[in-house]
Amino acid sequence: MGDIKKALKWMEDHHRTKGNYPYSMVRRNGNPGFDCSSSVHYALIAGGFLPKTAMIGSTESLFALARQGKVLKEIFSYDEVQPGDIFIRGGEGTSLGARGHTGMFYKKDGIIHCNYTNNGISKNDLSSYLTYYIDRKRSWNERYFRPIPQEESKAVAKKSVSEIAKEVIAGKWGTGQDRVRKLENAGYNYKTVQDEVNRQLREKPVHYTVKAGDTLTGIGKKYGVDLKTILRRNPQIKNPNVISIGQKIRIK
């Protein structure tokens, strides 16, 4: 069972004033210090959101956890941020090293994070340079995530991502931001579902209605599909030289 208070307590217990925990991107596993992403991973372990044997990863590892939808779920507005939520600065895929930063909110407009400027874990709010570290506005460069309690993680995914994607295509989950919120509130990772939606739409069958003068070879050339593939997709066609006007043929 995940406990956000324990995760935040780990951050508090390793504050730069509590011991020798300097900022280091090399000695980042408590030997003796940490960097921004290793401290967040250790906090998630302390809170029970990650197993004790979990790899101590990077900001990109945190993005990956969010895509999987089992440890983190995305919060799509800064207005919804609450204590225990995680921020990640730096676009996904480009946030490694000094190009990215992460930490946790200990209150609204207050973060606790391991950083170079303060040589360790520090707290920053509106009275102490918070806006130097975050914009307080969701964007490609700044995103927010909430640790998922273990029982909630187990309760979700009653349906496969493939099934949910079919429901999205059928319009059962609404549109736009409403769809995003419904999926996230139900415990599904929006990006994962949308990727599957896109894949299914790309693979949606394409049919052609035969017109006078058509041949299978000619139809195939029109759509960039060879005759062998058309015959494989249309086992009802026994003779490739015999097709009828009005007959529906699957092209893709």
C-alpha positions, -999 to 999 in steps of 0.1 A, spaced: 0 0 0 15 33 -11 19 60 16 26 95 3 35 107 38 63 82 40 76 92 6 76 129 17 92 119 51 121 103 32 127 136 14 125 155 47 148 130 65 174 135 37 172 173 36 206 189 33 203 201 69 198 166 83 232 151 73 258 147 47 237 143 16 253 165 -11 240 168 -46 258 145 -70 249 131 -104 277 105 -100 275 94 -63 237 95 -64 228 64 -45 233 77 -10 271 73 -13 268 99 2 245 120 -19 217 120 -44 205 139 -75 170 150 -84 157 118 -100 175 93 -76 160 111 -46 125 108 -61 130 71 -68 142 65 -32 112 85 -19 88 63 -40 105 32 -26 101 45 10 65 52 3 59 17 -10 51 28 -45 81 10 -59 97 -23 -46 129 -20 -25 147 -38 -54 136 -12 -80 162 3 -103 172 39 -93 165 55 -127 163 90 -142 136 115 -152 131 93 -183 125 63 -160 98 84 -143 82 92 -176 82 55 -184 65 46 -151 38 71 -160 33 56 -194 28 22 -178 1 36 -156 9 14 -126 31 37 -104 24 72 -116 -6 88 -133 -4 122 -150 -21 153 -136 -30 176 -165 -34 209 -147 -12 227 -122 -44 237 -104 -49 200 -95 -15 195 -80 -15 184 -43 12 173 -17 30 142 -29 27 149 -66 58 149 -87 70 175 -113 93 168 -141 110 195 -161 124 188 -195 105 173 -224 100 135 -224 129 120 -244 152 150 -239 153 153 -201 184 133 -192 213 148 -172 213 185 -167 185 190 -192 159 178 -168 148 182 -132 123 166 -109 111 167 -73 79 165 -52 54 190 -39 52 191 -1 24 217 -4 8 238 -31 34 261 -45 61 244 -25 86 218 -37 111 196 -20 139 185 -44 175 176 -47 193 204 -66 228 217 -75 221 253 -64 215 242 -27 239 213 -29 213 188 -17 176 184 -9 159 217 -2 125 233 0 115 261 -22 82 280 -23 70 314 -35 91 332 -9 122 313 -19 127 312 -56 102 286 -65 97 301 -100 134 296 -107 127 259 -107 92 255 -121 68 275 -142 37 264 -124 20 257 -157 17 224 -175 35 223 -208 56 201 -230 85 211 -208 68 208 -174 45 179 -164 29 166 -132 24 131 -119 7 115 -89 19 83 -73 -8 56 -75 -17 37 -43 -10 0 -48 -46 -11 -42 -58 14 -68 -32 1 -92 -45 -34 -87 -81 -24 -91 -76 -7 -125 -71 -23 -158 -102 -45 -156 -102 -43 -193 -72 -45 -216 -58 -14 -233 -70 -29 -266 -106 -31 -253 -105 4 -239 -91 17 -272 -121 2 -291 -144 19 -266 -127 52 -272 -131 48 -310 -168 40 -304 -171 73 -285 -178 58 -251 -151 79 -233 -160 114 -247 -137 137 -265 -108 161 -258 -99 169 -222 -130 152 -209 -118 119 -224 -83 125 -208 -98 130 -173 -122 100 -176 -94 77 -186 -70 89 -160 -96 88 -132 -104 52 -142 -68 44 -138 -57 42 -174 -27 59 -189 -41 83 -215 -10 82 -238 -9 44 -237 -46 42 -247 -43 69 -274 -13 51 -289 -34 19 -291 -63 39 -306 -40 53 -333 -27 18 -340 -61 4 -344 -72 32 -366 -42 27 -389 -51 -10 -391 -88 -5 -396 -99 -25 -427 -103 -5 -460 -128 -19 -485 -134 -12 -521 -166 -17 -542 -159 -31 -576 -169 -10 -606 -172 -18 -642 -139 -25 -659 -120 -32 -625 -95 -59 -621 -79 -71 -589 -45 -61 -602 -57 -26 -612 -74 -21 -578 -42 -32 -561 -21 -8 -580 -44 20 -571 -39 13 -534 -3 1 -535 -12 -35 -526 0 -65 -545 -24 -92 -558 -11 -118 -535 -20 -97 -504 -55 -89 -518 -62 -126 -522 -50 -133 -487 -73 -107 -473 -102 -120 -494 -104 -158 -491 -139 -157 -506 -123 -149 -540 -115 -183 -556 -106 -170 -591 -86 -137 -592 -99 -132 -628 -136 -133 -617 -150 -104 -597 -184 -88 -599 -196 -52 -601 -208 -41 -566 -186 -67 -549 -168 -55 -517 -132 -63 -515 -109 -57 -485 -79 -38 -496 -61 -31 -462 
